[in-house]
Amino acid sequence: MRLSVCIPVYGVERYVERCARSLFAQTLKDGVEFVFVDDCTKDGSMDVIRRVLAEFPGRQPQVKLLRHDRNRGLMAARRTALAAATGAWTIHCDSDDWVDPDLYEKMHAKITAEGADVV
């Protein structure tokens, strides 16, 4: 795995669809994984993610949906995602954000071209 994208999820039902679509529509198709951590959200955020993921069947093997047993907060969700990440590089994306379709492909190209540790 080259890149792991870590996404904490709590109370973002209104925004997470745009986030998930932007992640699953990335031009970087191979070597990327998406690690979503449900921090015991009380809304339908995870249902939205599952619904969007169903529209991207090729991405399903690249997605990890993890759940905390109780709400532990943003930093704990980030740590859980990092612990489950298998990529050589990790990226954090908040669940109310979205990214350009070629962002991770460009980042990976920059990493490999320059041997960078951070982009």
C-alpha positions as a Markdown table, in Angstrom:
| # | Residue | x | y | z |
|---|---|---|---|---|
| 1 | Met | 0.0 | 0.0 | 0.0 |
| 2 | Arg | 1.3 | 3.4 | -0.9 |
| 3 | Leu | -1.1 | 5.9 | 0.6 |
| 4 | Ser | -3.5 | 5.6 | 3.5 |
| 5 | Val | -6.2 | 8.3 | 3.9 |
| 6 | Cys | -7.5 | 8.5 | 7.5 |
| 7 | Ile | -11.0 | 10.0 | 8.0 |
| 8 | Pro | -12.6 | 10.4 | 11.4 |
| 9 | Val | -16.4 | 10.4 | 11.4 |
| 10 | Tyr | -18.7 | 12.0 | 13.9 |
| 11 | Gly | -21.8 | 14.1 | 13.3 |
| 12 | Val | -21.1 | 14.9 | 9.7 |
| 13 | Glu | -24.1 | 13.5 | 7.9 |
| 14 | Arg | -24.7 | 16.8 | 6.1 |
| 15 | Tyr | -21.1 | 16.8 | 4.7 |
| 16 | Val | -19.7 | 13.3 | 4.4 |
| 17 | Glu | -21.3 | 12.4 | 1.1 |
| 18 | Arg | -19.2 | 15.1 | -0.7 |
| 19 | Cys | -16.1 | 14.0 | 1.1 |
| 20 | Ala | -16.6 | 10.3 | 0.3 |
| 21 | Arg | -17.4 | 11.0 | -3.3 |
| 22 | Ser | -14.2 | 13.1 | -3.7 |
| 23 | Leu | -12.1 | 10.3 | -2.1 |
| 24 | Phe | -13.6 | 7.4 | -4.1 |
| 25 | Ala | -13.4 | 9.4 | -7.4 |
| 26 | Gln | -9.6 | 9.9 | -7.1 |
| 27 | Thr | -7.6 | 9.3 | -10.2 |
| 28 | Leu | -5.1 | 7.3 | -8.2 |
| 29 | Lys | -6.7 | 3.9 | -8.4 |
| 30 | Asp | -4.2 | 1.4 | -7.0 |
| 31 | Gly | -2.2 | 1.5 | -3.8 |
| 32 | Val | -4.5 | 3.7 | -1.9 |
| 33 | Glu | -6.7 | 2.8 | 1.1 |
| 34 | Phe | -9.4 | 4.8 | 2.9 |
| 35 | Val | -9.7 | 4.3 | 6.7 |
| 36 | Phe | -12.9 | 5.7 | 8.1 |
| 37 | Val | -13.3 | 5.6 | 11.9 |
| 38 | Asp | -16.8 | 5.9 | 13.3 |
| 39 | Asp | -16.4 | 7.6 | 16.7 |
| 40 | Cys | -20.0 | 6.5 | 17.7 |
| 41 | Thr | -21.7 | 9.1 | 15.6 |
| 42 | Lys | -25.4 | 9.5 | 16.5 |
| 43 | Asp | -26.4 | 10.5 | 13.0 |
| 44 | Gly | -26.5 | 8.6 | 9.6 |
| 45 | Ser | -22.9 | 9.5 | 8.6 |
| 46 | Met | -21.8 | 5.9 | 8.2 |
| 47 | Asp | -24.9 | 5.0 | 6.3 |
| 48 | Val | -24.1 | 7.8 | 3.8 |
| 49 | Ile | -20.5 | 6.5 | 3.5 |
| 50 | Arg | -21.8 | 2.9 | 2.8 |
| 51 | Arg | -24.3 | 4.2 | 0.2 |
| 52 | Val | -21.7 | 6.2 | -1.6 |
| 53 | Leu | -19.2 | 3.3 | -1.5 |
| 54 | Ala | -21.8 | 1.0 | -3.1 |
| 55 | Glu | -21.6 | 3.3 | -6.1 |
| 56 | Phe | -17.8 | 2.7 | -6.4 |
| 57 | Pro | -17.5 | -1.2 | -6.3 |
| 58 | Gly | -13.9 | -1.0 | -7.3 |
| 59 | Arg | -13.0 | 0.9 | -4.2 |
| 60 | Gln | -14.7 | -1.5 | -1.7 |
| 61 | Pro | -11.5 | -3.6 | -1.1 |
| 62 | Gln | -9.6 | -0.4 | -0.4 |
| 63 | Val | -12.0 | 0.8 | 2.3 |
| 64 | Lys | -11.8 | 0.0 | 6.0 |
| 65 | Leu | -14.8 | 1.0 | 8.2 |
| 66 | Leu | -13.8 | 0.9 | 11.8 |
| 67 | Arg | -16.0 | 1.8 | 14.9 |
| 68 | His | -15.1 | 2.8 | 18.4 |
| 69 | Asp | -17.0 | 1.1 | 21.2 |
| 70 | Arg | -17.7 | 4.6 | 22.7 |
| 71 | Asn | -17.1 | 8.2 | 21.7 |
| 72 | Arg | -13.5 | 9.0 | 22.3 |
| 73 | Gly | -13.0 | 12.2 | 20.4 |
| 74 | Leu | -11.2 | 13.4 | 17.3 |
| 75 | Met | -7.7 | 12.6 | 18.3 |
| 76 | Ala | -8.5 | 9.1 | 19.3 |
| 77 | Ala | -10.3 | 8.5 | 16.0 |
| 78 | Arg | -7.2 | 9.8 | 14.2 |
| 79 | Arg | -5.0 | 7.5 | 16.2 |
| 80 | Thr | -7.2 | 4.5 | 15.5 |
| 81 | Ala | -7.1 | 5.2 | 11.8 |
| 82 | Leu | -3.3 | 5.6 | 11.9 |
| 83 | Ala | -3.0 | 2.2 | 13.7 |
| 84 | Ala | -5.0 | 0.5 | 11.0 |
| 85 | Ala | -3.3 | 2.3 | 8.1 |
| 86 | Thr | -1.0 | 0.1 | 6.0 |
| 87 | Gly | 0.3 | 2.7 | 3.6 |
| 88 | Ala | 3.9 | 3.9 | 3.4 |
| 89 | Trp | 2.4 | 7.5 | 3.7 |
| 90 | Thr | -0.6 | 8.7 | 5.6 |
| 91 | Ile | -2.9 | 11.5 | 4.8 |
| 92 | His | -5.6 | 13.0 | 7.1 |
| 93 | Cys | -8.9 | 14.2 | 5.6 |
| 94 | Asp | -11.6 | 15.6 | 7.7 |
| 95 | Ser | -15.0 | 14.1 | 6.9 |
| 96 | Asp | -16.5 | 17.5 | 6.2 |
| 97 | Asp | -13.7 | 18.3 | 3.6 |
| 98 | Trp | -13.3 | 17.2 | 0.0 |
| 99 | Val | -10.4 | 17.0 | -2.3 |
| 100 | Asp | -9.7 | 17.5 | -6.0 |
| 101 | Pro | -9.9 | 14.3 | -8.1 |
| 102 | Asp | -6.2 | 14.2 | -8.8 |
| 103 | Leu | -4.8 | 15.3 | -5.5 |
| 104 | Tyr | -3.5 | 12.0 | -4.2 |
| 105 | Glu | -2.1 | 11.1 | -7.6 |
| 106 | Lys | -0.2 | 14.4 | -7.7 |
| 107 | Met | 1.0 | 14.0 | -4.2 |
| 108 | His | 2.3 | 10.5 | -4.9 |
| 109 | Ala | 4.0 | 11.7 | -8.1 |
| 110 | Lys | 5.8 | 14.4 | -6.0 |
| 111 | Ile | 6.8 | 11.9 | -3.4 |
| 112 | Thr | 8.3 | 9.5 | -5.8 |
| 113 | Ala | 9.9 | 12.2 | -8.0 |
| 114 | Glu | 11.7 | 13.9 | -5.1 |
| 115 | Gly | 12.0 | 11.1 | -2.6 |
| 116 | Ala | 10.1 | 13.3 | -0.2 |
| 117 | Asp | 9.1 | 12.3 | 3.3 |
| 118 | Val | 6.4 | 15.0 | 3.5 |
| 119 | Val | 4.3 | 16.7 | 0.9 |
